[in-house]
């Protein structure tokens, strides 16, 4: 994928890789086709999304929840697909404003914690990219 293709698709491409090498890192390319998801798959997807958000809060604090994204979420989905779904892998979360104050089953465990770490790393790379590109909120130095 070229930088032009990434920008055209609405994704965000970085100049350098996570280790400083030249390359392309694309942010925001993973999106669910919500109109194609069955009710069961939609519930599973939301369980992983809410599990990621709650894992970020539990491991890294309330403010870390702002880095919840679909790119990190896919790690939780793939981890659970490899280990298998068990009743111990879910818990019922309390009411949340983003779920219209309803409770919901959410993913828990190592997949959600790994996804939380990936989301934080991606957020760090995105901030570095904005600094390097001098765009976004970091376009100019604060006064």
Steps between C-alpha positions, in 0.01 A plus 500: 500500500644833403468816702254632240279188530502525878395865501239439233341220704473726805777319685795678656849399380821571690839577348704268713444165663484446874874436514599812306547324166351644186167338422128546516284454807130532432255608770125453485485239227309233698126565503210257543232484232221555750229465237629147426544377858240264639366577847727235654813633329408857591465395866840326484664806339355731765609259774857535379472878461362545851755251635782703345370821655464340843846339477649841420328647806604216730865481390581858401244733658186682397673740258647211298150409380522771233733277294232233453503422127415228251863446399591375846167323539582250226773358727238408760280337235787298353628392842158370598462326164822307567428412862127439467203669664423385852248627754797604715610729217196725546358708782206734528597865506299768672304772322694721259386822327639371170272195526193711589553418870446128441707218642674269254723195486861609446821317417754464777834332537830507321356584157342821628815592696719439194265710288527780758879495474482504119260796509742697719793423268294607197398823674864573576596441136216724385615784726857462371367513144308821568812656651711395199239624250430817699125452463200448723508644851879482492540717189664779699687517826295619795572856609 
